[in-house]
């Protein structure tokens, strides 16, 4: 299952996907430049698997996108994220055709 970007904090590989930057805790609002871990990369505030506001979420990493095409599921999606995920899935289907 695809986990949230902040699962496990800085000590583990958050969502279990190698190309997702480490994040200590969920972000809210849209804190551009947030960097809560010493690991490379800023907090993935634009990632659908964080808790930022819907207007900030607009991407999965390439590694996370592979999870969806492999038929695995996403867990713990906040109600505010469900429409963003549905829009992303619809646009991804249109792109593949």
Phi and psi in degrees as GROMACS dihedral restraints (atoms count N, CA, C in turn):
[ dihedral_restraints ]
;  ai    aj    ak    al  type     phi  dphi    fc
    3     4     5     6     1   -77.6    20    10
    4     5     6     7     1   122.6    20    10
    6     7     8     9     1   -92.2    20    10
    7     8     9    10     1   172.9    20    10
    9    10    11    12     1   -68.3    20    10
   10    11    12    13     1   155.4    20    10
   12    13    14    15     1   -62.0    20    10
   13    14    15    16     1   -26.0    20    10
   15    16    17    18     1   -97.5    20    10
   16    17    18    19     1    -2.2    20    10
   18    19    20    21     1   -58.0    20    10
   19    20    21    22     1   127.8    20    10
   21    22    23    24     1    85.4    20    10
   22    23    24    25     1    -6.6    20    10
   24    25    26    27     1    63.4    20    10
   25    26    27    28     1  -148.9    20    10
   27    28    29    30     1   -78.6    20    10
   28    29    30    31     1   -18.1    20    10
   30    31    32    33     1   -81.7    20    10
   31    32    33    34     1   -13.3    20    10
   33    34    35    36     1  -130.7    20    10
   34    35    36    37     1  -178.4    20    10
   36    37    38    39     1   -87.3    20    10
   37    38    39    40     1    55.0    20    10
   39    40    41    42     1    28.4    20    10
   40    41    42    43     1   -96.1    20    10
   42    43    44    45     1   -86.3    20    10
   43    44    45    46     1     1.6    20    10
   45    46    47    48     1    83.3    20    10
   46    47    48    49     1     9.6    20    10
   48    49    50    51     1  -114.3    20    10
   49    50    51    52     1   126.2    20    10
   51    52    53    54     1   -60.8    20    10
   52    53    54    55     1   -29.1    20    10
   54    55    56    57     1   -93.6    20    10
   55    56    57    58     1    10.1    20    10
   57    58    59    60     1   -96.0    20    10
   58    59    60    61     1   122.6    20    10
   60    61    62    63     1   -60.5    20    10
   61    62    63    64     1   148.0    20    10
   63    64    65    66     1   -68.1    20    10
   64    65    66    67     1   148.2    20    10
   66    67    68    69     1  -146.0    20    10
   67    68    69    70     1   128.6    20    10
   69    70    71    72     1   -69.5    20    10
   70    71    72    73     1   -37.6    20    10
   72    73    74    75     1  -155.4    20    10
   73    74    75    76     1   163.3    20    10
   75    76    77    78     1   -61.5    20    10
   76    77    78    79     1   147.3    20    10
   78    79    80    81     1  -103.0    20    10
   79    80    81    82     1   148.2    20    10
   81    82    83    84     1  -125.0    20    10
   82    83    84    85     1   165.5    20    10
   84    85    86    87     1    60.8    20    10
   85    86    87    88     1  -131.8    20    10
   87    88    89    90     1  -148.1    20    10
   88    89    90    91     1    71.1    20    10
   90    91    92    93     1   -77.2    20    10
   91    92    93    94     1    78.9    20    10
   93    94    95    96     1   -55.1    20    10
   94    95    96    97     1   132.0    20    10
   96    97    98    99     1    86.6    20    10
   97    98    99   100     1     3.4    20    10
   99   100   101   102     1   -61.5    20    10
  100   101   102   103     1   136.2    20    10
  102   103   104   105     1  -146.4    20    10
  103   104   105   106     1    89.0    20    10
  105   106   107   108     1   -91.9    20    10
  106   107   108   109     1    -2.6    20    10
  108   109   110   111     1  -127.7    20    10
  109   110   111   112     1   155.1    20    10
  111   112   113   114     1   -74.7    20    10
  112   113   114   115     1   -15.2    20    10
  114   115   116   117     1   -64.7    20    10
  115   116   117   118     1   157.5    20    10
  117   118   119   120     1   -59.8    20    10
  118   119   120   121     1   146.5    20    10
  120   121   122   123     1    96.5    20    10
  121   122   123   124     1   145.9    20    10
  123   124   125   126     1   -77.7    20    10
  124   125   126   127     1   162.3    20    10
  126   127   128   129     1   -57.6    20    10
  127   128   129   130     1   137.3    20    10
  129   130   131   132     1   -79.0    20    10
  130   131   132   133     1    67.0    20    10
  132   133   134   135     1   -67.2    20    10
  133   134   135   136     1   -19.9    20    10
  135   136   137   138     1   -91.2    20    10
  136   137   138   139     1     0.9    20    10
  138   139   140   141     1   -80.4    20    10
  139   140   141   142     1   137.2    20    10
  141   142   143   144     1   -59.8    20    10
  142   143   144   145     1   -22.0    20    10
  144   145   146   147     1   -93.2    20    10
  145   146   147   148     1    13.8    20    10
  147   148   149   150     1  -103.1    20    10
  148   149   150   151     1  -177.5    20    10
  150   151   152   153     1  -108.8    20    10
  151   152   153   154     1    17.9    20    10
  153   154   155   156     1   -65.2    20    10
  154   155   156   157     1   168.3    20    10
  156   157   158   159     1   -64.2    20    10
  157   158   159   160     1   153.8    20    10
  159   160   161   162     1   -54.5    20    10
  160   161   162   163     1   -37.2    20    10
  162   163   164   165     1   -67.1    20    10
  163   164   165   166     1   -17.5    20    10
  165   166   167   168     1   -89.8    20    10
  166   167   168   169     1   -26.5    20    10
  168   169   170   171     1   -82.5    20    10
  169   170   171   172     1   124.6    20    10
  171   172   173   174     1  -150.1    20    10
  172   173   174   175     1    10.8    20    10
  174   175   176   177     1  -158.6    20    10
  175   176   177   178     1   157.8    20    10
  177   178   179   180     1  -113.2    20    10
  178   179   180   181     1   155.1    20    10
  180   181   182   183     1   -72.6    20    10
  181   182   183   184     1   162.5    20    10
  183   184   185   186     1   -55.9    20    10
  184   185   186   187     1   -38.5    20    10
  186   187   188   189     1   -65.5    20    10
  187   188   189   190     1   -38.9    20    10
  189   190   191   192     1   -66.9    20    10
  190   191   192   193     1   -38.9    20    10
  192   193   194   195     1   -59.9    20    10
  193   194   195   196     1   -34.4    20    10
  195   196   197   198     1   -63.0    20    10
  196   197   198   199     1   -29.9    20    10
  198   199   200   201     1   -62.5    20    10
  199   200   201   202     1   -44.3    20    10
  201   202   203   204     1   -65.0    20    10
  202   203   204   205     1   -40.0    20    10
  204   205   206   207     1   -74.5    20    10
  205   206   207   208     1   -17.5    20    10
  207   208   209   210     1   -84.1    20    10
  208   209   210   211     1    -1.8    20    10
  210   211   212   213     1    84.8    20    10
  211   212   213   214     1    13.8    20    10
  213   214   215   216     1   -88.8    20    10
  214   215   216   217     1   172.5    20    10
  216   217   218   219     1  -114.1    20    10
  217   218   219   220     1   163.9    20    10
  219   220   221   222     1  -104.0    20    10
  220   221   222   223     1   138.3    20    10
  222   223   224   225     1  -120.0    20    10
  223   224   225   226     1   164.3    20    10
  225   226   227   228     1    57.4    20    10
  226   227   228   229     1    42.8    20    10
  228   229   230   231     1   -80.8    20    10
  229   230   231   232     1   123.9    20    10
  231   232   233   234     1   -66.9    20    10
  232   233   234   235     1   147.9    20    10
  234   235   236   237     1   -52.7    20    10
  235   236   237   238     1   -36.7    20    10
  237   238   239   240     1   -68.0    20    10
  238   239   240   241     1   -20.4    20    10
  240   241   242   243     1   -88.2    20    10
  241   242   243   244     1   -17.3    20    10
  243   244   245   246     1   -61.7    20    10
  244   245   246   247     1   -40.0    20    10
  246   247   248   249     1   -67.3    20    10
  247   248   249   250     1   -38.6    20    10
  249   250   251   252     1   -62.5    20    10
  250   251   252   253     1   -42.5    20    10
  252   253   254   255     1   -65.2    20    10
  253   254   255   256     1   -40.0    20    10
  255   256   257   258     1   -65.1    20    10
  256   257   258   259     1   -41.2    20    10
  258   259   260   261     1   -63.3    20    10
  259   260   261   262     1   -42.8    20    10
  261   262   263   264     1   -62.2    20    10
  262   263   264   265     1   -46.5    20    10
  264   265   266   267     1   -60.6    20    10
  265   266   267   268     1   -41.1    20    10
  267   268   269   270     1   -65.0    20    10
  268   269   270   271     1   -42.0    20    10
  270   271   272   273     1   -70.0    20    10
  271   272   273   274     1   -34.6    20    10
  273   274   275   276     1   -66.0    20    10
  274   275   276   277     1   -39.2    20    10
  276   277   278   279     1   -64.3    20    10
  277   278   279   280     1   -42.6    20    10
  279   280   281   282     1   -64.2    20    10
  280   281   282   283     1   -37.1    20    10
  282   283   284   285     1   -66.9    20    10
  283   284   285   286     1   -36.7    20    10
  285   286   287   288     1   -74.1    20    10
  286   287   288   289     1   -19.1    20    10
